[in-house]
Amino acid sequence: MYAASGGTLTLNSTLVGMNNNTIIMYRDNDPRGRFMPHSATNPLGYTSAEEAQERGQALLARAVAAVDGSTLLNGLTLNTITPSQVDSVTFVITGDPGA
């Protein structure tokens, strides 16, 4: 981002959930297959781009809700400008793409 903006943009992000160098993660209740395309081997998958977007947005909203206001933030808040709106979040999503 910094190079793309000609040196005018810097994004700072706090990695929350650090506990003695261990990252505490959010794990969603929905199986991974709900966030992958529908197929004969994945009947839980989405069937349209709109459904994929809705599911992805709902997943991120649940992840934010699980962290916002929790002790993981150690006194920080996610919504610093407008109450009930998160200003910026960095998500790191892990796992085997075929899982």
Secondary structure, DSSP 8 states (H G I E B T S, - for coil): -TTTTTT----------EETTEE-----SS-GGGGSB-BTTBTTSBSSHHHHHHHHHHHHHHHHHHHTTSGGGTT--S-SSSTT----------S-TT-
